[in-house]
Amino acid sequence: CLCVEQEEGRVAAVFNVGTEDISLQEDSKLVNDGEYHTVRFSRNGGNASLQLDDLPAIERFPQ
């Protein structure tokens, strides 16, 4: 399951790896500014990344 959402101007992605929900959120830039934005989400097993526009990707690796 994958959910990409915007809450209070911030982009977040939540995905399930079978045993738990894992979330990634971009806090450094708001998207509720009336402009177009590009959101990229990538997942390989439990590893995931979320990138907004040209900002560095936020990465998550399971413990």
Secondary structure, 3 states (H helix, E strand, C coil): CEEEEEECCEEEEEEECCCCEEEEEECCCCCCCCCCCCEEEEEECCEEEEEECCCCCEEECCC
